[in-house]
Amino acid sequence: MLDLKFVRENHSLIRKDLEKRKDKEKLPWLNELLKLDEQYRKKLQEAENLRAKRNEITNEVKKLLSEKKDAKKKIAEAKSLPDKIKKIEKNTAPLKEKIDYYLMRLPNVLDESVPYGKDDSENVVVKEAGKKISRKDLPPHGELLEKHGWADFDRAAKIAGSGFYFLKGQFALLDFALQRFALDKLVKKGYSVIQPPLMMNREAYSGVTDLNDFENVMYKIDSEDLYLIATSEHPMAAMFKDEILSSEELPIKFAGISPCFRKEIGKHGIDTRGIFRVHQFNKVEQFVFCKPEESEKFHEELLENAEEIFKELGLAYRVVNICTGDIGIVAAKKYDMDVWMPREEKYREVVSNSNCTTYQAVRSNIKFRNKDGSKEFVHTLNSTAIATSRALRALLETHYDKGVIKIPKPLQPYMNGAKEIKHEK
């Protein structure tokens, strides 16, 4: 969320930003927030004045008593102040709740380089790489996987419902190969591997994601204050909740690995039987905590890492700068990477790469201490390294030939030297 002090001092900037986002319905929220903040600070000042008065009276009582003078009137006045202070504090609590409500729902302030656009149709392609091939002759990838014994959707549906799958044999090993390939690449670049909890409580989760996700995306554990994680980004983002890091510790660069769990499964049609858009998948995620002046640099670094992975896998892709009408509320700037799907002859999203500036850090109260002792909120950044189910589909459609999948050279060491995946009995 936005820092209240920042909102107070930069409300004109935020107003322009909401207009740029086409979020004009949130302008009344900003106006209400500023009004509530003024009332809240006024109440706090009233309480502070009464505390100062109580201290003043206490000193006067001490003086009167030391001079053996009558202090009953002053003592009675002092005794009446705590109740007045409590009453003011009680009245400030609802104001603080309303302030937090609006702060949690106002979006991040956009970076100046975010392109203006009404929706995803106006996102800006900044780069294309690799050779796009056409494989319109291929059956749908789900059919191919079943035909060759590489996946089983019917038996998965029997025990878990639609949107789940069994991966089998060498194709299942290919999933793990992708994870290890991405992890090893990131470790060589100085990232520390994190295997996070697969569940988070609501308070921690509220600090790192859009609140709408609680209803639309995440699975809740019945009778417990726990949610299955939608990505390892979320527990990593909350890892230093309510902590003050030292400036010497920054940057902190993580490579998170976990299964991911999501309710949404997408539109009917091409995704209804396959592994592209599913309820459960494996993902390696990049995450960085850094100083504000370094976040732009790390945003580009995370993108470069993801590009390297897809380039070395022999997959064509493009990089897209997400526009104002499609960016969501958490990121200040966001790139997507789309991989070329030969059967569809279409790009599909495989990487999401966001600079969230202080938005998650303010919510989760994560700061760092400068050498002069001053404290600032850290910047947080995240990016997919690889979401294996989507990459597996792209590999299948790109490298499939006459009943076998040719394994890209970088993955062969993780497949016991195998160069291709054959039909499973």
N, C-alpha and C positions, 0 to 999 in steps of 0.2 A: 504494500500500500504506500501511498505518498505520506511523507513526514508532515505532520500538522504545521510545524513552523515553516516548512517549505511552501505549503498551500497558502498560509497567511501572507507570506512575503511575495508570492509569485502567482496570485490568483488571476491576474490578467493573462499570463502565459498559459495557464491551465484552461482558461476560458477559450482562448484561441485554439488550443490543442483539441478540445472537445468539438469545436466547430469543424476542425480539420478532419477529425475522425467520423464526422456526421453523427456524433453522439449528443445532439442538441437537447435530447430529453434528460440528459444528466446535468445540464446547466442549472436547473432549479435545485438540484442536489448541492451543487457548489455554493449557490447563494445561501441555502439553508445551513450548510456547514459553517460558512463564515459567520452567520448570525449566531449560531449555537456556540461557536468558539468565543465570540465576544461576550456572550452571557456567562459562559463557563469561566473565563478569565476574570470577569467581574466578581463572580462568587468566590473564586479562589482568593482574590485580593481582599474581599470582605473578611474572609476567615483569617487571612494573614494579619490584617489590621487588628482583629480581635485578639489574636495571639500576642501581638506586640503590646496591646493595651493590657493584657493579663500580666505580662512580664513587668510592665511599667508599674502597675498597681502593686504587684508583689514586692517590688523594690520600695515603693512608698510605705507599704505596711511594715516592712522591716525597719525603715527609718523611724516611723511613728512609734513602734514598739521600743526601739533603742532609746528614744527620747521620752519613753514612758507616757506617751500621749494616747488618746482614744483612737483605735483603728477599726472599730466595729463596722462603720459605714463602708470603708474601703474593702474589708474582708467580705462583706455581703455582696459588694459589687463584683469582686473577684470570683466569688462562688457562682454567680449567675452567668459568667462568660462561657464555661465549658458546654453548657446546654445550647447556648446560642451558636457556638462553633459546630457542634454536632448536627444541629438543625441545618446549617448552611451546607455542611459536608453531605448530609442526606439528600439535599436538593441538587447537589452537583452530580451525584451518581447517575441519574437519568440523562442528564446533559452529556456526560461522558459516553454513555452507551449509544446515544444518538450520533455523536461525533464519530465514534468508531464504526458505526453502521455505514455512514457515508464514506469514510476513509477507505473501508474495505471494498467498496464498490466503484470508486472512481478509478479510471485506468491510469497506467503509467504515462509519463510525458514522452512523446515520441522524439526520436533523434531527427535532426534536420534532414538527413539523407533518406528518410523513409519516403517513398514515392506516394503522391496523392492518387487515390483511386476509390471507386465506389464498392468494389468487391473483388473476389479472386480473379475475375476476368481481366482486371487491370493491374495485376502483379507484373513486375518488370523482370524479364529475363536478362541476366547480366553475363551469362557465360553458357556455352554448350561445348561438350567435350566427348570424344569417342565417336565411333562409326555406328550410325543407326542402321539396323538391318530389319528386313521384313520377314516374318514367319507366319503369315496369315493362314498357311496350310496346316499349322499345328492344331490339334484338338485343345480345348481349354486345359489349363495347367492341372486342375483338379482331376480331370479324366486321365491325363498322362500319369500322374502320380499313382492313381489307383491301378491303372492298366499294368504298370511295371512293378507293383508291389512296394512302392516307396512310401505310401500313405494309406490310411484307412479312415474314411470319414463316417461311414455308416456305423461302425462299432463304437466310434467316439460319440456319435449322436445318441446311440442307444444308452450310454451311461452318463452323458453330460449335456446332451442337447446339441443344437446346431451351433456352429462357430467354434467347434473344437476338433481335434484331429489326433490320430496316432501317426508319428513319423516312424519309419521302419528301416532297419538295416543300415546300409551305407549312406542313405539319404539322411538318416538321423545323425550319423557321425559327421556329415557335412555341416549340419547346424552347429555342432560343437567346434568344428574346424573354423568356421567363420568367427565364432566368439573368441577363440584363442588367437587367431590371426589378428583381429582388431586389438585385443588386449596387449599382445606382445608388441605391436607397433606403438601403442600409447605408452607402455612401460619404458620403451627405449627413448621416448621423448620426455621422460620425467614425470609421468602421471603415476599416482599410487592407486593400486587396485582396491576397490571397495565392494564388499559383498554385504548389502544392507539388510535390515529387517524387511520382511515382505508385508508387514502391516504397520500402520501408524494410527495414533489417536487423532481425534478431530481437531483438537487445539493445535497440534503440530502441523497437521495437514492444512489447516486454514491459513497458515503462514506462507504457503508455497504455491498455491494454485487458485484458479478462478473458483469462487464459491459455488457456481452453477455445476461444477464437476461432481459435487457430492450427490446430486440427483441424476445427472446425465451420463456420467462416466464410471464412477467407482462402485465397487461392491462393498457393502457393509456387512460386518459379522453380527448376526443377530444376538441381542442381549449383551453385547460388549461394545465399548467405545473404541472400536478398531475398524479400519478400512484396509482392504488389499491395495497394494500400491499399483498405480497406473504406469509408473516408470521409476527407475532408480534415481532419477533426478530429484524426486520429491523427498525421500529420506536423506539424501546427500545435502539438499538445500537446507533442511531442518537440523542437520547434525550439530551445528554450533549455536543452536537456539539459546538466547539469553546469555551469550558469552561475549567477552571482549578479547579479541586476538591482539597479538603484538604486531607491529608493522613488519618486524623481521620474519614473521611466519608467512607473510604473503609474497607471492601468490601461492595458494593451495590448489593443486591440480589433481583431480580424481578421475579414475576410470571405473565407473560402476557397472556391475554385471548382475542381472536378475531376470527372472520371469516378470512379465507385466500382465496386469489383469484389467480388462475394460469391458463395460457393458455394451457400448455401441458396436454395431457390426456393419453399418453402412447400408447403401442402397441395394435394392433387389437387382439381380442380374449377375454380372460377371463375378462378383465377390461372394455369391451365396454358397458356392461349393469350391473350396480351395483354401489357401493359406495366406492370402494377402491381407485381408481385413478380418480379424478373428478376436475372440475373447481372451485368449492367452497366447503369449509369444515371448521369445527371449530377445534381450537387447543389451548391447554395450553402450553406455552413456558417458559422455564427457561432461565434467563439471568443474568450474573454476570460481574460487573466491579471490578477489584482487582489490587493489586500490582503485579509486575512481579514474585516475588518469591512465590506467593500464587496460581498462575494459575494452576499448575499441580494438586495441592490438590483439587481445586474446579472442575477441569475437572472430577476427579473421583467421587466427591460428586454428581454432576449432573447426572452421570451415575447411581449411587446407587439409587437416587431418582426415576428415570425412571424404574429401575428394580423392586423396591418395588411396584410400581403401578401395573405392569403387573403380578407380582407374586401374589399379593393379589386378582387380578381378576381371578386367576386360569388359566392363559394362559402360555403355554410353549413358551420359547424364547431363543435366543442366542445373544451373544455380539461378534461383529466383529471389529477387528482393521483394518482400511482402509489403503490399500497399496499406494505406491508412484504413481502408474499409475491410481488411481481412486479417489484421495483425493480432486481435485479441487484446486483453487488458493488462497482461503481465509484462510483456516485452516492450522495450523502448525501440528495438530494431530486431528484425528477424529475417533470416534467410531460410528458404527451403531448398533441398536438393531433390530433384525428380529423376528417377532412373527410367531408361527407355524400355518399354515392354514390347518386344518384337511382334507378338501375336496380335495385340491391340493396335500396334503402330501408334503408340501414345505414351507420353511421359506420365509416371505415377510417383507420388511423393514417397520418399524413403528416409529423408533426414529433415529434422527441424532444428534450427540453430538460432538461439535467442540471447541477446544481451538484455538482461532484466534490470540493469543499473542497480539502484538501491531498493527496488520495489519489494522483493522477497526479504531482503535484510531488515527493512523497517518493520514489516509484519512479524518477523521472527526475532527481532531485536538482536541482530548480529553486528557488532562494531569492531573496530580496531583502534589501538592507541598509537598515536604518532610519537616520535621521539621527544617532542616538546610537551607530551602529556595530554594533548587534546585528543578527543575521540570523534570518529566519523563512522558512518555506516559503510560496510563493504559493498562492492559491486559483485553480483553473481551472474554467471553465464552458463548456459548448457547447450549441448548439441548431441544428437544421435551420432554414435560412431557407426553402429550397424544394428538394424532391427532384422533379425535373421530370417523370419518368415517371408518378408518382402524381398529381401536379397535372394533367398532361395528360389523364389518364383522367377526373378530376373535371370538368375544363373541357368535355371531349367530352360527357359525360352531362348536364351542366347546360345547356350553350349550343348543343347540336346541334338543328337544326330543318330538316326537309325537305331533307336532303342537304348542308347547309352548317353550319359551326361559326361562330357569332357571336363575334368576337374582343373580349374585354373592352377597354374604352376605354384603360386604362393600358398595354396591350400594343401598341396600334395604332401608336404612333411607332416601335416596334422592328420592325414588320412593313411598313415603307414606306407607312404610312397605310392599309393594307388593313383593312377592317371585318369581313370574313368569309373563311373558307377553304372553297373549293369543291372539287368532285370533281376528282381528278387523273387525267389520261389515262394 
